[in-house]
Amino acid sequence: MVTQFTFPDVGEGIHEGHIVSWLVKEGDMVKEDQPLVKVETDKAVVELPSPCAGKVLKIYFQAGSIVKVGQVLIDLGADGEKVKPIKEIPIQKSAPKKGQSVVGELEEATEVKLVQTEKKSQSTNKEIKALPSVRKMAKEQGIDLSTIQGSGKQGEILQTDLKKDLPKASAQIQITKKYDMWGYVDRIPLQGLRAQIKINMEKQASIPMVTHMDEIDVTRLWAIREKEKNKVKEVKLTFLPYIIKAVIASLKENPLLNASLEQDAIVVKKYFNIGIATATEEGLIVPVLKRAEQKSLIDLAREIEKLSQQAKQRALDIMDLKGGTFTITNIGSIGGMHATPILNVGESAILALGKISEKPLVVKGKIQIRKVLPVSISFDHRILDGAHAALFTNKLKSYLEDPDSLMLELS
């Protein structure tokens, strides 16, 4: 008996996935729970296991395709069983046309894609009331009048009714040019992680966001970290674990930066799940350090290293990306100073770390060369004001400039 394995509902409101790669091919024999395919959903790449043992009879989607929840991914069955192949509608290719641009004549190399649209059920018994001119317009536009609800008297179909339905009818064929009026262009499909980033940014577009900036003298912290990293051999000890501890201590005194807005209430979190923005080839991913306040510096360093590697390999579990209460992004690793980082969905603040550089500062009346860390804190102005952000930054500054006070806080 043939088993049709569909793309399952993986939760968290996910409705579709992007097929990264197949781990099997047609004709392979697979075991129950053997990974079949890698699918990217909501910033995570998950491996979908086989629901049963059997032979791969048919694979319905190629790598790079978008699949909806409930669509059949693969047919599995006993050796010798066959499935009837789905007939594909051939696309008639025409000779390439010529186009004009400011750089001369360009070949109009176009990509023609058939875009599936939902069709309304046709009723053969329905009486169609429409003038000849309306019927002619419908025929020219390829619109089935039996699918149109007329807005005229006794349900008569008007030209305005056809115009409302025209985008649906004309959306069946999409032609994409490979050049604009200035020259050739490349088009990168907005899918997978980048598509999810687009969705998240659109959710944040209506939030009144403000950024507060400052500089922190981390000369003493630099010396402590240099000393400690030589003692720790099993993990790379960066500045980030120290900064996370200072952030948590500062959030405890400024709780509105560890909050979210739910309808008419500000929800202040009593726990600290710190998101660490990680750059990958596909885009930015933010794995979350759960209950960071309960972990030591070494534990944090170890977990940061692990999650960062998994993010770059796209091997994170979906739950590794959920539950954040505050986010840190390190633009300094690339070379930047200040920034206006965008809030993560459901959080009230995000901290951007710039590049630590040497600068002349006045210390006790004398000019000294010091290690300076630029910081930028963006926040949701509906939840907190600039004064709250400044107080948080001042507290963070006091802890990082006086590491002894931070160590005392952690003890």
Buried (B, 14 or more C-beta within 10 A) or exposed (E): EBBBBBBBEBEEEBEBBBBBEBBBEEEBEBEEEBBBBBBBBBBBBBBBBBBEBBBBBBBBBEEEBBBEBEBBBBBBBEEEEEEEEEEEEEEEEEEEEEBEEEEEEBEBEBEEEEEEEEEEEEEEEEEBBBEEEBBEBBEEEEBBBBBBEBEBEEBBBBEEBBEEBBEBBEEEEEEEBBBEEEEEEEEEEEBBBBBBBEEBEEEBEEBEBBBBBBBBBBBBBBEBBEEBBEEEEEBEBBBBBBBBBBBBBBBBEBBBBBBBBEEEEBBBBEEBBBBBBBBBEBBBBBBBBBEBBEBEBBBBBBBBBEBBEBBBEBBBEBEBBBBBBBBBBBBBEEEBBBBEBBBBEBBBBBBBBBBBBEEEBEEEEEEEEBBBBBBBBBBBBEBBEEEBBBBBBEBBBBBBBBBEBBBEBBE
